[in-house]
Amino acid sequence: MDTKLTLKLDKSIIERAKEYAKDKNISLSKMIENYLQALTSNKEEEIEISPLVESLIGVIKTQGTDYKKDYTDFLSDKYA
């Protein structure tokens, strides 16, 4: 159930927020609702993964990679 909320904010902040919301193609009310939802929910819950991010999951294989050794080898080659 939606309920009306009245807020007092600095005018310049409201104008920037409206412009941001317009650029993101979302209403200012929905943007504030999403923000408040993110603040008050558990971090592990309610996280919506976009289709683009979903498609990237698993693209980079990191298992078995020794980053410290790789970086050390890189620096050794670079400065040798």
N, CA, C and O atoms as a GROMACS GRO file, in nm:
protein
  320
    1MET      N    1   0.083  -0.117   0.000
    1MET     CA    2   0.000   0.000   0.000
    1MET      C    3   0.088   0.125   0.000
    1MET      O    4   0.174   0.140   0.087
    2ASP      N    5   0.068   0.211  -0.095
    2ASP     CA    6   0.146   0.334  -0.103
    2ASP      C    7   0.089   0.438  -0.008
    2ASP      O    8  -0.032   0.451   0.008
    3THR      N    9   0.179   0.513   0.055
    3THR     CA   10   0.142   0.619   0.147
    3THR      C   11   0.219   0.744   0.110
    3THR      O   12   0.336   0.736   0.075
    4LYS      N   13   0.155   0.858   0.117
    4LYS     CA   14   0.218   0.985   0.085
    4LYS      C   15   0.313   1.026   0.197
    4LYS      O   16   0.284   1.007   0.315
    5LEU      N   17   0.428   1.083   0.158
    5LEU     CA   18   0.529   1.131   0.253
    5LEU      C   19   0.573   1.270   0.208
    5LEU      O   20   0.602   1.291   0.091
    6THR      N   21   0.577   1.362   0.300
    6THR     CA   22   0.622   1.498   0.270
    6THR      C   23   0.760   1.517   0.332
    6THR      O   24   0.781   1.489   0.450
    7LEU      N   25   0.853   1.567   0.251
    7LEU     CA   26   0.989   1.590   0.298
    7LEU      C   27   1.028   1.736   0.274
    7LEU      O   28   0.981   1.797   0.178
    8LYS      N   29   1.111   1.791   0.360
    8LYS     CA   30   1.169   1.923   0.339
    8LYS      C   31   1.317   1.902   0.307
    8LYS      O   32   1.392   1.852   0.390
    9LEU      N   33   1.356   1.940   0.186
    9LEU     CA   34   1.494   1.925   0.141
    9LEU      C   35   1.541   2.052   0.073
    9LEU      O   36   1.459   2.133   0.027
   10ASP      N   37   1.670   2.069   0.066
   10ASP     CA   38   1.727   2.182  -0.005
   10ASP      C   39   1.683   2.178  -0.152
   10ASP      O   40   1.684   2.073  -0.215
   11LYS      N   41   1.643   2.293  -0.204
   11LYS     CA   42   1.590   2.301  -0.340
   11LYS      C   43   1.689   2.250  -0.444
   11LYS      O   44   1.650   2.180  -0.538
   12SER      N   45   1.816   2.283  -0.429
   12SER     CA   46   1.916   2.240  -0.528
   12SER      C   47   1.932   2.088  -0.528
   12SER      O   48   1.956   2.027  -0.632
   13ILE      N   49   1.921   2.028  -0.411
   13ILE     CA   50   1.929   1.882  -0.402
   13ILE      C   51   1.811   1.818  -0.473
   13ILE      O   52   1.826   1.720  -0.544
   14ILE      N   53   1.693   1.875  -0.452
   14ILE     CA   54   1.573   1.822  -0.518
   14ILE      C   55   1.587   1.831  -0.670
   14ILE      O   56   1.555   1.736  -0.741
   15GLU      N   57   1.635   1.945  -0.718
   15GLU     CA   58   1.650   1.962  -0.864
   15GLU      C   59   1.752   1.863  -0.921
   15GLU      O   60   1.729   1.805  -1.027
   16ARG      N   61   1.865   1.843  -0.851
   16ARG     CA   62   1.964   1.746  -0.898
   16ARG      C   63   1.908   1.605  -0.893
   16ARG      O   64   1.934   1.525  -0.983
   17ALA      N   65   1.833   1.574  -0.789
   17ALA     CA   66   1.774   1.442  -0.776
   17ALA      C   67   1.671   1.417  -0.886
   17ALA      O   68   1.664   1.307  -0.941
   18LYS      N   69   1.591   1.518  -0.919
   18LYS     CA   70   1.494   1.505  -1.028
   18LYS      C   71   1.564   1.480  -1.160
   18LYS      O   72   1.520   1.396  -1.239
   19GLU      N   73   1.672   1.552  -1.184
   19GLU     CA   74   1.748   1.534  -1.309
   19GLU      C   75   1.809   1.394  -1.314
   19GLU      O   76   1.805   1.327  -1.418
   20TYR      N   77   1.864   1.350  -1.203
   20TYR     CA   78   1.922   1.215  -1.196
   20TYR      C   79   1.814   1.110  -1.225
   20TYR      O   80   1.836   1.018  -1.304
   21ALA      N   81   1.700   1.125  -1.160
   21ALA     CA   82   1.590   1.030  -1.178
   21ALA      C   83   1.544   1.030  -1.324
   21ALA      O   84   1.516   0.924  -1.381
   22LYS      N   85   1.536   1.146  -1.383
   22LYS     CA   86   1.495   1.156  -1.523
   22LYS      C   87   1.595   1.085  -1.614
   22LYS      O   88   1.556   1.012  -1.705
   23ASP      N   89   1.725   1.106  -1.588
   23ASP     CA   90   1.829   1.040  -1.667
   23ASP      C   91   1.823   0.889  -1.654
   23ASP      O   92   1.853   0.816  -1.749
   24LYS      N   93   1.783   0.841  -1.536
   24LYS     CA   94   1.774   0.697  -1.511
   24LYS      C   95   1.637   0.640  -1.548
   24LYS      O   96   1.613   0.520  -1.533
   25ASN      N   97   1.548   0.727  -1.596
   25ASN     CA   98   1.414   0.686  -1.637
   25ASN      C   99   1.336   0.620  -1.523
   25ASN      O  100   1.275   0.514  -1.539
   26ILE      N  101   1.340   0.686  -1.407
   26ILE     CA  102   1.271   0.638  -1.288
   26ILE      C  103   1.210   0.758  -1.217
   26ILE      O  104   1.264   0.868  -1.224
   27SER      N  105   1.099   0.739  -1.150
   27SER     CA  106   1.039   0.851  -1.077
   27SER      C  107   1.123   0.879  -0.953
   27SER      O  108   1.190   0.791  -0.899
   28LEU      N  109   1.118   1.003  -0.910
   28LEU     CA  110   1.190   1.042  -0.789
   28LEU      C  111   1.136   0.965  -0.668
   28LEU      O  112   1.212   0.925  -0.580
   29SER      N  113   1.006   0.946  -0.664
   29SER     CA  114   0.946   0.869  -0.554
   29SER      C  115   0.999   0.726  -0.551
   29SER      O  116   1.033   0.674  -0.444
   30LYS      N  117   1.006   0.663  -0.667
   30LYS     CA  118   1.055   0.524  -0.674
   30LYS      C  119   1.203   0.519  -0.637
   30LYS      O  120   1.247   0.425  -0.570
   31MET      N  121   1.280   0.618  -0.679
   31MET     CA  122   1.422   0.621  -0.647
   31MET      C  123   1.442   0.633  -0.495
   31MET      O  124   1.526   0.563  -0.439
   32ILE      N  125   1.365   0.719  -0.430
   32ILE     CA  126   1.375   0.734  -0.285
   32ILE      C  127   1.327   0.608  -0.215
   32ILE      O  128   1.386   0.565  -0.116
   33GLU      N  129   1.219   0.548  -0.266
   33GLU     CA  130   1.170   0.422  -0.209
   33GLU      C  131   1.278   0.313  -0.216
   33GLU      O  132   1.300   0.241  -0.119
   34ASN      N  133   1.344   0.302  -0.332
   34ASN     CA  134   1.450   0.202  -0.348
   34ASN      C  135   1.566   0.229  -0.252
   34ASN      O  136   1.623   0.136  -0.196
   35TYR      N  137   1.600   0.355  -0.235
   35TYR     CA  138   1.708   0.391  -0.145
   35TYR      C  139   1.674   0.354  -0.001
   35TYR      O  140   1.755   0.294   0.070
   36LEU      N  141   1.554   0.389   0.042
   36LEU     CA  142   1.512   0.357   0.178
   36LEU      C  143   1.500   0.206   0.198
   36LEU      O  144   1.530   0.155   0.306
   37GLN      N  145   1.458   0.135   0.095
   37GLN     CA  146   1.450  -0.011   0.102
   37GLN      C  147   1.590  -0.069   0.121
   37GLN      O  148   1.610  -0.160   0.201
   38ALA      N  149   1.687  -0.017   0.046
   38ALA     CA  150   1.824  -0.065   0.057
   38ALA      C  151   1.882  -0.037   0.196
   38ALA      O  152   1.956  -0.119   0.250
   39LEU      N  153   1.849   0.078   0.253
   39LEU     CA  154   1.898   0.112   0.386
   39LEU      C  155   1.842   0.023   0.495
   39LEU      O  156   1.910  -0.009   0.592
   40THR      N  157   1.717  -0.017   0.479
   40THR     CA  158   1.648  -0.086   0.588
   40THR      C  159   1.639  -0.237   0.571
   40THR      O  160   1.590  -0.307   0.659
   41SER      N  161   1.686  -0.288   0.459
   41SER     CA  162   1.677  -0.433   0.439
   41SER      C  163   1.810  -0.499   0.470
   41SER      O  164   1.914  -0.434   0.480
   42ASN      N  165   1.805  -0.630   0.487
   42ASN     CA  166   1.928  -0.706   0.504
   42ASN      C  167   2.006  -0.699   0.374
   42ASN      O  168   1.948  -0.702   0.266
   43LYS      N  169   2.137  -0.690   0.385
   43LYS     CA  170   2.222  -0.677   0.267
   43LYS      C  171   2.207  -0.796   0.172
   43LYS      O  172   2.217  -0.781   0.051
   44GLU      N  173   2.184  -0.915   0.227
   44GLU     CA  174   2.176  -1.035   0.145
   44GLU      C  175   2.041  -1.050   0.077
   44GLU      O  176   2.028  -1.126  -0.020
   45GLU      N  177   1.942  -0.980   0.127
   45GLU     CA  178   1.808  -0.990   0.069
   45GLU      C  179   1.781  -0.872  -0.023
   45GLU      O  180   1.848  -0.769  -0.015
   46GLU      N  181   1.686  -0.889  -0.109
   46GLU     CA  182   1.634  -0.780  -0.191
   46GLU      C  183   1.734  -0.724  -0.290
   46GLU      O  184   1.714  -0.613  -0.339
   47ILE      N  185   1.841  -0.794  -0.321
   47ILE     CA  186   1.938  -0.743  -0.418
   47ILE      C  187   1.895  -0.793  -0.555
   47ILE      O  188   1.889  -0.913  -0.582
   48GLU      N  189   1.864  -0.697  -0.642
   48GLU     CA  190   1.822  -0.731  -0.776
   48GLU      C  191   1.943  -0.725  -0.868
   48GLU      O  192   2.010  -0.621  -0.878
   49ILE      N  193   1.972  -0.835  -0.936
   49ILE     CA  194   2.085  -0.841  -1.027
   49ILE      C  195   2.033  -0.817  -1.168
   49ILE      O  196   1.942  -0.886  -1.214
   50SER      N  197   2.092  -0.718  -1.235
   50SER     CA  198   2.047  -0.686  -1.370
   50SER      C  199   2.084  -0.799  -1.466
   50SER      O  200   2.177  -0.875  -1.439
   51PRO      N  201   2.013  -0.811  -1.578
   51PRO     CA  202   2.045  -0.915  -1.675
   51PRO      C  203   2.189  -0.907  -1.726
   51PRO      O  204   2.251  -1.010  -1.752
   52LEU      N  205   2.242  -0.785  -1.741
   52LEU     CA  206   2.380  -0.770  -1.787
   52LEU      C  207   2.478  -0.830  -1.686
   52LEU      O  208   2.568  -0.905  -1.723
   53VAL      N  209   2.460  -0.798  -1.559
   53VAL     CA  210   2.547  -0.852  -1.455
   53VAL      C  211   2.531  -1.003  -1.447
   53VAL      O  212   2.629  -1.076  -1.433
   54GLU      N  213   2.407  -1.050  -1.456
   54GLU     CA  214   2.380  -1.194  -1.454
   54GLU      C  215   2.457  -1.265  -1.565
   54GLU      O  216   2.510  -1.374  -1.545
   55SER      N  217   2.463  -1.203  -1.683
   55SER     CA  218   2.532  -1.265  -1.796
   55SER      C  219   2.683  -1.268  -1.778
   55SER      O  220   2.751  -1.347  -1.842
   56LEU      N  221   2.735  -1.182  -1.690
   56LEU     CA  222   2.880  -1.176  -1.668
   56LEU      C  223   2.928  -1.270  -1.558
   56LEU      O  224   3.049  -1.291  -1.542
   57ILE      N  225   2.835  -1.326  -1.482
   57ILE     CA  226   2.874  -1.414  -1.372
   57ILE      C  227   2.946  -1.536  -1.428
   57ILE      O  228   2.895  -1.606  -1.516
   58GLY      N  229   3.065  -1.562  -1.376
   58GLY     CA  230   3.143  -1.678  -1.417
   58GLY      C  231   3.232  -1.656  -1.538
   58GLY      O  232   3.303  -1.747  -1.580
   59VAL      N  233   3.230  -1.536  -1.596
   59VAL     CA  234   3.311  -1.508  -1.714
   59VAL      C  235   3.460  -1.513  -1.680
   59VAL      O  236   3.540  -1.566  -1.758
   60ILE      N  237   3.497  -1.459  -1.566
   60ILE     CA  238   3.637  -1.456  -1.525
   60ILE      C  239   3.661  -1.570  -1.427
   60ILE      O  240   3.598  -1.577  -1.322
   61LYS      N  241   3.750  -1.657  -1.462
   61LYS     CA  242   3.785  -1.770  -1.376
   61LYS      C  243   3.895  -1.727  -1.280
   61LYS      O  244   4.004  -1.688  -1.325
   62THR      N  245   3.870  -1.733  -1.151
   62THR     CA  246   3.969  -1.690  -1.053
   62THR      C  247   4.021  -1.805  -0.966
   62THR      O  248   4.118  -1.788  -0.892
   63GLN      N  249   3.958  -1.918  -0.975
   63GLN     CA  250   3.997  -2.029  -0.889
   63GLN      C  251   4.139  -2.074  -0.924
   63GLN      O  252   4.170  -2.098  -1.041
   64GLY      N  253   4.223  -2.085  -0.824
   64GLY     CA  254   4.359  -2.133  -0.845
   64GLY      C  255   4.456  -2.024  -0.888
   64GLY      O  256   4.572  -2.054  -0.914
   65THR      N  257   4.413  -1.900  -0.896
   65THR     CA  258   4.501  -1.791  -0.936
   65THR      C  259   4.574  -1.737  -0.815
   65THR      O  260   4.512  -1.704  -0.714
   66ASP      N  261   4.706  -1.727  -0.825
   66ASP     CA  262   4.787  -1.671  -0.718
   66ASP      C  263   4.822  -1.528  -0.758
   66ASP      O  264   4.920  -1.505  -0.829
   67TYR      N  265   4.741  -1.432  -0.713
   67TYR     CA  266   4.758  -1.294  -0.754
   67TYR      C  267   4.891  -1.235  -0.710
   67TYR      O  268   4.953  -1.159  -0.784
   68LYS      N  269   4.935  -1.270  -0.591
   68LYS     CA  270   5.062  -1.216  -0.541
   68LYS      C  271   5.178  -1.264  -0.628
   68LYS      O  272   5.266  -1.185  -0.662
   69LYS      N  273   5.178  -1.392  -0.663
   69LYS     CA  274   5.285  -1.446  -0.748
   69LYS      C  275   5.279  -1.383  -0.886
   69LYS      O  276   5.382  -1.343  -0.941
   70ASP      N  277   5.159  -1.374  -0.943
   70ASP     CA  278   5.144  -1.314  -1.076
   70ASP      C  279   5.195  -1.170  -1.077
   70ASP      O  280   5.263  -1.129  -1.170
   71TYR      N  281   5.160  -1.093  -0.973
   71TYR     CA  282   5.203  -0.954  -0.967
   71TYR      C  283   5.354  -0.944  -0.947
   71TYR      O  284   5.420  -0.860  -1.007
   72THR      N  285   5.408  -1.030  -0.862
   72THR     CA  286   5.553  -1.033  -0.840
   72THR      C  287   5.625  -1.067  -0.970
   72THR      O  288   5.725  -1.003  -1.004
   73ASP      N  289   5.575  -1.166  -1.044
   73ASP     CA  290   5.633  -1.202  -1.173
   73ASP      C  291   5.626  -1.085  -1.271
   73ASP      O  292   5.722  -1.058  -1.344
   74PHE      N  293   5.512  -1.015  -1.273
   74PHE     CA  294   5.495  -0.900  -1.360
   74PHE      C  295   5.599  -0.792  -1.329
   74PHE      O  296   5.664  -0.739  -1.419
   75LEU      N  297   5.612  -0.762  -1.200
   75LEU     CA  298   5.709  -0.659  -1.161
   75LEU      C  299   5.852  -0.702  -1.192
   75LEU      O  300   5.935  -0.620  -1.233
   76SER      N  301   5.880  -0.830  -1.171
   76SER     CA  302   6.016  -0.880  -1.202
   76SER      C  303   6.046  -0.866  -1.349
   76SER      O  304   6.156  -0.825  -1.386
   77ASP      N  305   5.951  -0.899  -1.434
   77ASP     CA  306   5.970  -0.886  -1.578
   77ASP      C  307   5.982  -0.738  -1.620
   77ASP      O  308   6.063  -0.703  -1.706
   78LYS      N  309   5.901  -0.655  -1.557
   78LYS     CA  310   5.897  -0.514  -1.594
   78LYS      C  311   6.028  -0.444  -1.558
   78LYS      O  312   6.078  -0.362  -1.636
   79TYR      N  313   6.085  -0.476  -1.441
   79TYR     CA  314   6.202  -0.405  -1.395
   79TYR      C  315   6.332  -0.484  -1.410
   79TYR      O  316   6.436  -0.444  -1.358
   80ALA      N  317   6.327  -0.595  -1.480
   80ALA     CA  318   6.447  -0.677  -1.499
   80ALA      C  319   6.536  -0.620  -1.608
   80ALA      O  320   6.641  -0.676  -1.637
   0.00000   0.00000   0.00000
